[in-house]
Amino acid sequence: MDAALIGVVAAHTSSSRRGSGADPERAPAYGILFKTLLVPVDLDHPELAELAIELAIALAHASNGTVRLIHVQSTLPFSAMGLALPLANETQAEAERGLEALAAGVSLPNGSISSTVRMGSVCNEVLDEAEKIGADLIIVGSHAPNMATYLLGSNASTIVRHSKCSVLVVR
């Protein structure tokens, strides 16, 4: 699978550069384009991030890049119910342990994978983290659209619309 992915990305990158008048011999390798990868993870539905993490690992291996996992904990339940800050801190610590466990299972060299938990709006926090780390690519796992996502939008579509870097949505 890794070789197939690499071949597809390399072929696409080469053909799109040729069409734009760029010299394919002097164009940077595709891996350089995607060296800093950000993968949002919903710890309530980690299966949505499985393929995104696999693709991030393959690209990081190919480019000697880094992968950053991010989980965003919504502050809405805490503020709406008037819950105390210690409960929010406990929830954040639990999320950090969950991401660390995911990162521990990844086959990348030491220092090539990191994780963070942020509090706030998923889209805003993911986009802010992408800018903060200088992400070249955000890889977002997404479920099949349903009527609610068509009417209200989804985190993935908002990230695609507002990101300053490339975004890959996988299902």
C-alpha positions as CSV (number, residue, x, y, z in Angstrom):
1,M,0.0,0.0,0.0
2,D,2.8,2.4,0.8
3,A,4.4,1.9,-2.6
4,A,1.1,2.4,-4.4
5,L,0.4,5.6,-2.5
6,I,3.9,6.9,-3.2
7,G,3.6,6.1,-6.9
8,V,0.2,7.8,-7.2
9,V,1.4,11.0,-5.4
10,A,4.7,11.0,-7.4
11,A,2.9,10.5,-10.7
12,H,0.3,13.2,-9.9
13,T,3.0,15.7,-8.8
14,S,5.1,15.1,-11.9
15,S,2.2,15.4,-14.3
16,S,0.9,18.5,-12.7
17,R,4.3,20.2,-12.8
18,R,4.8,19.3,-16.5
19,G,1.5,20.9,-17.3
20,S,2.4,24.1,-15.5
21,G,5.6,24.6,-17.5
22,A,7.9,23.6,-14.6
23,D,11.0,21.5,-15.4
24,P,10.2,18.0,-13.9
25,E,14.0,17.4,-13.6
26,R,14.4,20.4,-11.3
27,A,11.1,20.1,-9.4
28,P,11.4,19.0,-5.8
29,A,10.5,15.5,-4.8
30,Y,6.9,15.1,-3.7
31,G,8.0,14.1,-0.2
32,I,9.5,17.5,0.4
33,L,6.1,19.0,-0.2
34,F,4.6,17.0,2.6
35,K,7.2,16.9,5.3
36,T,5.2,18.3,8.3
37,L,1.9,16.4,8.6
38,L,-1.0,17.1,10.9
39,V,-3.6,14.5,11.7
40,P,-6.7,15.4,13.7
41,V,-8.0,12.5,15.8
42,D,-11.4,12.2,17.4
43,L,-10.8,9.9,20.3
44,D,-14.5,9.1,20.5
45,H,-14.2,7.7,16.9
46,P,-10.5,6.8,16.5
47,E,-11.4,4.5,13.6
48,L,-12.0,7.6,11.4
49,A,-8.3,8.5,11.9
50,E,-6.8,5.1,11.2
51,L,-6.4,5.5,7.4
52,A,-5.2,9.1,7.9
53,I,-2.6,8.0,10.4
54,E,-1.4,5.2,8.0
55,L,-1.1,7.7,5.1
56,A,0.8,10.2,7.3
57,I,3.2,7.5,8.4
58,A,3.9,6.5,4.8
59,L,4.5,10.1,3.7
60,A,6.6,10.8,6.8
61,H,8.8,7.7,6.0
62,A,9.2,8.8,2.4
63,S,10.2,12.4,3.3
64,N,11.9,11.9,6.6
65,G,9.0,14.1,7.9
66,T,7.1,14.4,11.1
67,V,3.6,13.6,12.1
68,R,1.6,15.6,14.7
69,L,-1.6,14.1,16.1
70,I,-4.1,16.6,17.5
71,H,-7.3,16.0,19.5
72,V,-9.6,18.9,20.1
73,Q,-11.7,18.8,23.3
74,S,-14.7,21.0,22.9
75,T,-15.2,23.5,25.7
76,L,-19.0,23.6,25.1
77,P,-20.0,20.8,27.4
78,F,-18.0,22.3,30.3
79,S,-19.2,25.8,29.9
80,A,-22.8,24.9,29.1
81,M,-23.2,22.8,32.2
82,G,-21.2,25.1,34.4
83,L,-18.7,22.3,35.2
84,A,-15.5,23.1,37.1
85,L,-12.1,23.4,35.5
86,P,-10.6,20.4,37.3
87,L,-13.0,18.2,35.3
88,A,-11.9,19.8,32.1
89,N,-8.3,19.2,33.1
90,E,-9.0,15.6,33.9
91,T,-10.6,15.2,30.5
92,Q,-7.7,16.8,28.8
93,A,-5.2,14.5,30.6
94,E,-7.3,11.5,29.5
95,A,-7.2,12.7,25.9
96,E,-3.4,13.2,26.1
97,R,-3.0,9.6,27.3
98,G,-5.2,8.4,24.4
99,L,-3.1,10.2,21.8
100,E,0.2,9.1,23.4
101,A,-1.0,5.5,23.2
102,L,-1.8,6.0,19.5
103,A,1.6,7.6,18.9
104,A,3.4,4.8,20.7
105,G,2.0,2.3,18.2
106,V,3.4,4.2,15.2
107,S,6.5,3.0,13.5
108,L,8.4,6.2,13.1
109,P,11.8,7.2,14.4
110,N,12.0,8.9,17.8
111,G,11.0,12.6,17.6
112,S,9.1,12.1,14.3
113,I,5.7,11.8,16.0
114,S,4.2,14.1,18.5
115,S,0.7,14.9,19.8
116,T,-1.2,17.7,21.4
117,V,-4.6,18.2,22.9
118,R,-6.3,21.6,22.5
119,M,-9.5,23.0,23.9
120,G,-12.0,24.9,21.7
121,S,-13.6,24.6,18.3
122,V,-12.3,21.7,16.3
123,C,-11.8,23.6,13.0
124,N,-10.3,26.7,14.6
125,E,-7.9,24.7,16.8
126,V,-6.8,22.3,13.9
127,L,-6.1,25.3,11.6
128,D,-4.3,27.2,14.3
129,E,-2.1,24.1,15.1
130,A,-1.4,23.7,11.4
131,E,-0.1,27.2,11.2
132,K,1.8,26.9,14.5
133,I,3.8,23.9,13.3
134,G,4.1,24.9,9.6
135,A,2.1,21.9,8.4
136,D,2.5,21.1,4.7
137,L,-0.5,18.7,4.8
138,I,-3.5,18.1,7.0
139,I,-4.8,14.5,6.6
140,V,-8.4,14.3,7.9
141,G,-10.4,11.1,8.4
142,S,-14.1,11.6,7.6
143,H,-17.2,9.5,7.7
144,A,-19.6,9.3,4.8
145,P,-21.7,12.4,4.5
146,N,-25.2,12.3,5.8
147,M,-28.1,14.8,5.7
148,A,-26.8,16.6,8.8
149,T,-23.4,17.2,7.3
150,Y,-24.9,18.4,4.0
151,L,-27.0,20.9,5.9
152,L,-24.6,22.0,8.6
153,G,-21.2,21.2,7.1
154,S,-18.6,19.1,8.8
155,N,-15.3,19.7,10.4
156,A,-13.5,18.2,7.4
157,S,-15.2,20.5,4.9
158,T,-14.5,23.6,7.0
159,I,-10.9,22.6,7.4
160,V,-10.6,22.2,3.6
161,R,-12.2,25.6,2.9
162,H,-10.1,27.6,5.4
163,S,-6.7,25.8,5.5
164,K,-3.6,27.6,4.2
165,C,-1.9,24.3,3.4
166,S,-3.0,21.2,1.5
167,V,-5.7,19.0,3.0
168,L,-6.3,15.3,2.2
169,V,-9.7,13.9,3.3
170,V,-9.8,10.1,3.6
171,R,-12.6,7.7,4.1
